[in-house]
């Protein structure tokens, strides 16, 4: 390794480790004696509210709020982020100013029947949220003033989802919104559980697979532009899409890797997917080290992508008996590669793992690009030509009906997933250590061979 390259990676690695060392303790801001008290105040919604079956969930940045104590009102602070849940209506949006009232509490960790614990306190703390109001009474008093790209994009997203609801109806509209803009909450708990059971949850949570499809579509759509302009506009499109869908850890990582790939095209340099993944991970850890410890979406996304990079190619070479038609061989290789990398972690975290996932992925994934295109046309045409949106909605409905049937049908299979008792996390550490050692041995064996870079399409 060249000296300059070594110094470059050493700086970023040292910065990530330094930031990580200070993230092991969770220190909530001091709000006096306001916890477990009735509070009221006002603030601004900082993320697009998530609509669930039982209400709306959002993050609020307080302008000021106080607790009603026996000795009188007590100021609790300002500029503090609170997680709130309120009724489904009136519908709230990003940037809305509201008044609120409710009982303030600290989040607590969840524990399953078999002893597994989800660090919910850390999960919220990674977003600087340390308190919540589980049943808030709110009143909208204003909207964000002036131009905001977030307000514009979220408004466009709400209109798009509304067009899908009118053209498709539920649960098809919910699945369509999940495929294209990551709106999975409207699917309901039961159907979401079915997607997890059959190993297809990644298609409705805006994984790297969906981002790859969007990036490829943008590249083809902008192919008529000069090369540099096409790359620049495509990069801006990916950034705007990342904001539109909420900018979760998986989306940020995927968009960052896409940005590295586009930058490589601009300066005419080869694109190494592994280096891009590591660089994206280091940058994200420097910005917010708590995602490594408390964000399952970042953890699983990173492992799944690493599995694709390291194992998908070798597996594909060994399954030549599977036909390439409709991308079957690539789907099988990608599914096996990701399962090898994420299964130990999923089993440790949740205790269950889909064993029928590879079958369902083979039956469903070839239709996902066509489904996403049909969903996009149905939602987009609803803005300018509602009748045409209804016509394209028939095709979209047919594709989504097939996918829903497969999910619901296979989720009912006996032994569709396996359950295991809680086990030591050191077993997971040992598994990944062996993988790293094995890969290191392979790299050492190849030191005398010419280095290779990735030029083919890889899930971001």
For each residue, the residues with C-beta under 8 A, 3 or more apart:
1: 5 6
2: 5 6
3: 6 7
4: 7 8
5: 1 2 8 9
6: 1 2 3 9 10
7: 3 4 10 11
8: 4 5 11 12
9: 5 6 12 13
10: 6 7 13 14
11: 7 8 14 15
12: 8 9 15 16 279 282 283 286
13: 9 10 16 17 282
14: 10 11 17 18
15: 11 12 18 19 282 286
16: 12 13 19 20 282 285 286 289
17: 13 14 20 21
18: 14 15 21 22
19: 15 16 22 23 285 286 289
20: 16 17 23 285 289 292
21: 17 18 24
22: 18 19 289
23: 19 20 289 290 292 293
24: 21 293
25:
26: 121 122 125 130
27:
28: 31 106 125 130 131
29: 77 80 130
30: 77
31: 28 34 35 76 77 80 104 131
32: 67 74 75 76 77
33: 37 67 69 74
34: 31 37 39 65 66 67 74 76 77 104
35: 31 104 105 106 131
36: 103 104 105
37: 33 34 67 68 69 103 104
38: 67 68 101 102 103 104
39: 34 65 66 67 68 76 101 102 103 104 133
40: 65 66 68 99 100 101
41: 62 63 64 65 66 76 99 100
42: 62 63 64 65 97 98 99 100 141
43: 60 61 62 63 65 82 97 98 100
44: 60 61 63 95 96 97 98 144
45: 49 58 59 60 92 93 94 95 96 98
46: 58 59 60 61 81 94
47: 58 59 94 246
48: 58 93 94 154 157 246
49: 45 56 57 58 91 92 93 94
50: 56 57 58 185
51: 55 56 88 91 185 186
52: 55 56 57 185
53: 185 188 189
54: 85 88
55: 51 52 85 86 87 88
56: 49 50 51 52 85 86 87 88 91 92
57: 49 50 52 83 84 85
58: 45 46 47 48 49 50 83 84 92
59: 45 46 47 81 82 83 84 127 129
60: 43 44 45 46 81 82 83 84 98 100
61: 43 44 46 79 80 81
62: 41 42 43 65 77 78 79 80 81 82
63: 41 42 43 44 78
64: 41 42 75 77 78
65: 34 39 40 41 42 43 62 76 77 78 80 100
66: 34 39 40 41 73 74 75 76
67: 32 33 34 37 38 39 73 74 76 104
68: 37 38 39 40 73
69: 33 37 72 73 74
70:
71: 74
72: 69
73: 66 67 68 69
74: 32 33 34 66 67 69 71
75: 32 64 66
76: 31 32 34 39 41 65 66 67 80 104
77: 29 30 31 32 34 62 64 65 80
78: 62 63 64 65
79: 61 62
80: 29 31 61 62 65 76 77 130 131
81: 46 59 60 61 62 127 128 129 130
82: 43 59 60 62 104 129 131 132 133
83: 57 58 59 60 107 124 129 131 132 133
84: 57 58 59 60 100 102 132 133 136 138
85: 54 55 56 57 132 133 134 135 136
86: 55 56 92 100 135 136 137 138
87: 55 56
88: 51 54 55 56 91
89:
90: 140
91: 49 51 56 88
92: 45 49 56 58 86 96 98 138 140
93: 45 48 49 96 143 151 154 155 158
94: 45 46 47 48 49 144 150 151 154
95: 44 45 143 144 148 150 151
96: 44 45 92 93 140 142 143 144
97: 42 43 44 140 141 142 143 144
98: 42 43 44 45 60 92 138 139 140 141
99: 40 41 42 138 139 141
100: 40 41 42 43 60 65 84 86 133 136 137 138 139
101: 38 39 40 136 137 138
102: 38 39 84 133 134 135 136 137
103: 36 37 38 39 133 134 135
104: 31 34 35 36 37 38 39 67 76 82 131 132 133
105: 35 36 131 132 133 134
106: 28 35 121 130 131 132
107: 83 120 121 124 129 130 131 132
108: 120 121
109: 117 118 119 120 121
110: 117 118 120
111: 115 116 117 118
112: 115 116 117 118 351
113:
114: 351 421 422
115: 111 112 422
116: 111 112 349 350 351 422
117: 109 110 111 112
118: 109 110 111 112 123 349
119: 109 122 123 293 294
120: 107 108 109 110 123 124
121: 26 106 107 108 109 124 125
122: 26 119 125 126 290 293 294
123: 118 119 120 126 294 295 296
124: 83 107 120 121 127 129 130 132
125: 26 28 121 122 128 129 130 290 294
126: 122 123 288 290 291 293 294 295
127: 59 81 124
128: 81 125
129: 59 81 82 83 107 124 125 132
130: 26 28 29 80 81 106 107 124 125
131: 28 31 35 80 82 83 104 105 106 107
132: 82 83 84 85 104 105 106 107 124 129
133: 39 82 83 84 85 100 102 103 104 105 136
134: 85 102 103 105
135: 85 86 102 103
136: 84 85 86 100 101 102 133
137: 86 100 101 102
138: 84 86 92 98 99 100 101
139: 98 99 100
140: 90 92 96 97 98 143
141: 42 97 98 99
142: 96 97 145
143: 93 95 96 97 140
144: 44 94 95 96 97 148 151
145: 142
146:
147: 151 152
148: 95 144 151 152
149: 152 153 240 243
150: 94 95 153 154 243
151: 93 94 95 144 147 148 154 155
152: 147 148 149 155 156
153: 149 150 156 157 240 243 244
154: 48 93 94 150 151 157 158 244
155: 93 151 152 158 159
156: 152 153 159 160 244
157: 48 153 154 160 161 181 183 244 245
158: 93 154 155 161 162
159: 155 156 162 163 382 383
160: 156 157 163 164 177 180 181 379 380 382 383
161: 157 158 164 165 173 177 181 183 379
162: 158 159 165 166 382
163: 159 160 166 167 378 379 380 381 382 383 386 389
164: 160 161 167 168 173 176 177 375 378 379 382
165: 161 162 168 169 170 173
166: 162 163 382 386 389
167: 163 164 173 378 379 382 389 390 392 393 396
168: 164 165 172 173 176 378 393 396 397 400
169: 165 172 173
170: 165 173 174 186
171: 174 175 186 187 188 191 404
172: 168 169 175 176 396 397 400 401 404
173: 161 164 165 167 168 169 170 176 177 186
174: 170 171 177 178 183 184 186 187 188 191
175: 171 172 178 179 187 204 400 403 404
176: 164 168 172 173 179 180 371 375 378 379 396 400
177: 160 161 164 173 174 180 181 182 183 184 186
178: 174 175 181 182 183 184 187 203 204 205
179: 175 176 203 204 210 368 371 372 375
180: 160 176 177 210 372 375 376 379
181: 157 160 161 177 178 206 244 245
182: 177 178 204 205 206 210 245 246 248 251
183: 157 161 174 177 178 186
184: 174 177 178 187 192 204 205
185: 50 51 52 53
186: 51 170 171 173 174 177 183
187: 171 174 175 178 184 191 192 195 204
188: 53 171 174 191 192
189: 53 192 193
190: 193 194
191: 171 174 187 188 194 195 404 407 408
192: 184 187 188 189 195 196 201 204
193: 189 190 196 197 411
194: 190 191 197 198 407 408 411
195: 187 191 192 198 200 201 203 204 407
196: 192 193 199 201 354
197: 193 194 354 356 410 411 416 417
198: 194 195 354 356 357 360 406 407 410 411 416
199: 196 335 339 354 356 357 358 360 361
200: 195 203 204 357 360 361 364 407
201: 192 195 196 204 205
202: 205 207 209 304
203: 178 179 195 200 207 209 210 364 365 368
204: 175 178 179 182 184 187 192 195 200 201
205: 178 182 184 201 202 250 297
206: 181 182 210 211 245 246 248 250 251
207: 202 203 210 211 250 254 301 304 459
208: 211 212 250 253 254 257 301 304 305 459 460
209: 202 203 212 213 365 368 459
210: 179 180 182 203 206 207 213 214 372
211: 206 207 208 214 215 238 241 251 254 255 258 460
212: 208 209 215 216 254 457 458 459 460
213: 209 210 216 217 368 369 372
214: 210 211 217 218 238 241 372
215: 211 212 218 219 234 238 258 460
216: 212 213 219 220 457
217: 213 214 220 221 372 373
218: 214 215 221 222 234 237 238
219: 215 216 222 223 230 234
220: 216 217 223
221: 217 218
222: 218 219 225 229 230 233 234 237
223: 219 220 230
224: 230
225: 222 229 230 233
226: 229 230
227: 230 231 265
228: 231 232 266
229: 222 225 226 232 233
230: 219 222 223 224 225 226 227 233 234
231: 227 228 234 235 262 265 266
232: 228 229 235 236 266
233: 222 225 229 230 236 237
234: 215 218 219 222 230 231 237 238 262
235: 231 232 238 239 258 259 262
236: 232 233 239 240
237: 218 222 233 234 240 241
238: 211 214 215 218 234 235 241 242 255 258 259 262
239: 235 236 242 243 255 259
240: 149 153 236 237 243 244
241: 211 214 237 238 244 245 255
242: 238 239 245 247 251 252 255
243: 149 150 153 239 240 246 247
244: 153 154 156 157 181 240 241
245: 157 181 182 206 241 242 248 251
246: 47 48 182 206 243 251
247: 242 243 251 252
248: 182 206 245 251 252 297
249: 252 253 284 291 295 297 298 301
250: 205 206 207 208 253 254 297 298 301
251: 182 206 211 242 245 246 247 248 254 255
252: 242 247 248 249 255 256 284
253: 208 249 250 256 257 277 280 281 284 298 301 302 305 460
254: 207 208 211 212 250 251 257 258 301 460
255: 211 238 239 241 242 251 252 258 259 460
256: 252 253 259 260 276 280 283 284
257: 208 253 254 260 261 273 276 277 280 305 460
258: 211 215 235 238 254 255 261 262 460
259: 235 238 239 255 256 262 263
260: 256 257 263 264 271 276 279 280
261: 257 258 264 265 271 276 460
262: 231 234 235 238 258 259 265 266
263: 259 260 266 267
264: 260 261 267 268 269 270 271
265: 227 231 261 262 268 271
266: 228 231 232 262 263
267: 263 264
268: 264 265
269: 264
270: 264 453 455
271: 260 261 264 265 276 453 454 455
272: 275 276 453 454
273: 257 276 277 309 454 458
274: 277 278 306 309 310 454
275: 272 278 279
276: 256 257 260 261 271 272 273 279 280
277: 253 257 273 274 280 281 302 305 306 309
278: 274 275 281 282
279: 12 260 275 276 282 283
280: 253 256 257 260 276 277 283 284
281: 253 277 278 284 285 302
282: 12 13 15 16 278 279 285 286
283: 12 256 279 280 286 287
284: 249 252 253 256 280 281 287 288 291 298
285: 16 19 20 281 282 288 289 291 292
286: 12 15 16 19 282 283 289
287: 283 284
288: 126 284 285 291
289: 16 19 20 22 23 285 286 292 293
290: 23 122 125 126 293 294 295
291: 126 249 284 285 288 294 295 298
292: 20 23 285 289 295 298 299
293: 23 24 119 122 126 289 290
294: 119 122 123 125 126 290 291
295: 123 126 249 290 291 292 298 299
296: 123 299 300 349
297: 205 248 249 250 300 301
298: 249 250 253 284 291 292 295 301 302
299: 292 295 296 302 303 345
300: 296 297 303 304 342 345 346
301: 207 208 249 250 253 254 297 298 304 305
302: 253 277 281 298 299 305 306
303: 299 300 306 307 341 342 345
304: 202 207 208 300 301 307 308 338 341 342
305: 208 253 257 277 301 302 308 309 459 460
306: 274 277 302 303 309 310 341
307: 303 304 310 311 312 337 338 339 340 341 342
308: 304 305 311 312 334 337 338 458 459
309: 273 274 277 305 306 312 454 458
310: 274 306 307 314 337 341 439
311: 307 308 314 315 333 336 337 340 341
312: 307 308 309 315 316 330 333 334 337 458
313: 316 317 333
314: 310 311 317 318
315: 311 312 318 319 332 333 336 337
316: 312 313 319 329 330 333
317: 313 314 320
318: 314 315
319: 315 316 322 329 332 333
320: 317 329
321:
322: 319 328 329 332
323: 328 329
324: 327 328 329 330
325: 328
326: 366
327: 324 330 331 365 366
328: 322 323 324 325 331 332 362 366
329: 316 319 320 322 323 324 332 333
330: 312 316 324 327 333 334
331: 327 328 334 335 361 362 365 366
332: 315 319 322 328 329 335 336 358 362
333: 311 312 313 315 316 319 329 330 336 337
334: 308 312 330 331 337 338 459
335: 199 331 332 338 339 357 358 361 362
336: 311 315 332 333 339 340 358
337: 307 308 310 311 312 315 333 334 340 341
338: 304 307 308 334 335 341 342
339: 199 307 335 336 342 343 357 358
340: 307 311 336 337 343
341: 303 304 306 307 310 311 337 338 345 435
342: 300 303 304 307 338 339 345 346
343: 339 340 346 347 353
344: 347 348 427 428 431 432
345: 299 300 303 341 342 348 349 428
346: 300 342 343 349 350 352 353
347: 343 344 350 351 352 353 420 423
348: 344 345 423 425 427 428
349: 116 118 296 345 346
350: 116 346 347
351: 112 114 116 347 419 420 421 422
352: 346 347 417 418 419 420
353: 343 346 347 417 418 420
354: 196 197 198 199 357 360 416 417
355: 415 416 417 418
356: 197 198 199 359 360 410 413 416 417
357: 198 199 200 335 339 354 360 361
358: 199 332 335 336 339 361 362
359: 356 362 363 410
360: 198 199 200 354 356 357 363 364 406 407 410
361: 199 200 331 335 357 358 364 365
362: 328 331 332 335 358 359 365 366
363: 359 360 406
364: 200 203 360 361 367 368 403 406 407
365: 203 209 327 331 361 362 368
366: 326 327 328 331 362
367: 364 370 371 399 402 403
368: 179 203 209 213 364 365 371 372
369: 213 372 373
370: 367 373 374 399
371: 176 179 367 368 374 375 396 399 400 403
372: 179 180 210 213 214 217 368 369 375 376
373: 217 369 370 376 377
374: 370 371 377 378 392 395 396 399
375: 164 176 179 180 371 372 378 379 396 400
376: 180 372 373 379 380
377: 373 374 380 381 389 392 396
378: 163 164 167 168 176 374 375 381 382 389 392 393 396
379: 160 161 163 164 167 176 180 375 376 382 389
380: 160 163 376 377 383 384
381: 163 377 378 384 385 386 388 389 392
382: 159 160 162 163 164 166 167 378 379 385 386 389
383: 159 160 163 380
384: 380 381
385: 381 382 388 389
386: 163 166 381 382 389 390
387: 390 391
388: 381 385 391 392
389: 163 166 167 377 378 379 381 382 385 386 392 393
390: 167 386 387 393 394
391: 387 388 394 395
392: 167 374 377 378 381 388 389 395 396
393: 167 168 378 389 390 396 397
394: 390 391 397 398
395: 374 391 392 398 399
396: 167 168 172 176 371 374 375 377 378 392 393 399 400
397: 168 172 393 394 400 401
398: 394 395 401 402
399: 367 370 371 374 395 396 402 403
400: 168 172 175 176 371 375 396 397 403 404
401: 172 397 398 404 405
402: 367 398 399 405 406
403: 175 364 367 371 399 400 406 407
404: 171 172 175 191 400 401 407 408
405: 401 402 408 409
406: 198 360 363 364 402 403 409 410
407: 191 194 195 198 200 360 364 403 404 410 411
408: 191 194 404 405 411 412
409: 405 406 412 413
410: 197 198 356 359 360 406 407 413 416
411: 193 194 197 198 407 408 416
412: 408 409 416
413: 356 409 410 416
414:
415: 355 418
416: 197 198 354 355 356 410 411 412 413
417: 197 352 353 354 355 356
418: 352 353 355 415
419: 351 352
420: 347 351 352 353 423
421: 114 351
422: 114 115 116 351
423: 347 348 420 427
424: 427
425: 348 428 429
426: 429 430
427: 344 348 423 424 430 431
428: 344 345 348 425 431 432
429: 425 426 432 433
430: 426 427 433 434
431: 344 427 428 434 435
432: 344 428 429 435 436
433: 429 430 436 437
434: 430 431 437 438
435: 341 431 432 438 439
436: 432 433 439 440
437: 433 434 440 441
438: 434 435 441 442
439: 310 435 436 442 443
440: 436 437 443 444
441: 437 438 444 445
442: 438 439 445 446
443: 439 440 446 447
444: 440 441 447
445: 441 442
446: 442 443 449
447: 443 444
448:
449: 446
450:
451:
452:
453: 270 271 272
454: 271 272 273 274 309 458
455: 270 271
456:
457: 212 216
458: 212 273 308 309 312 454
459: 207 208 209 212 305 308 334
460: 208 211 212 215 253 254 255 257 258 261 305
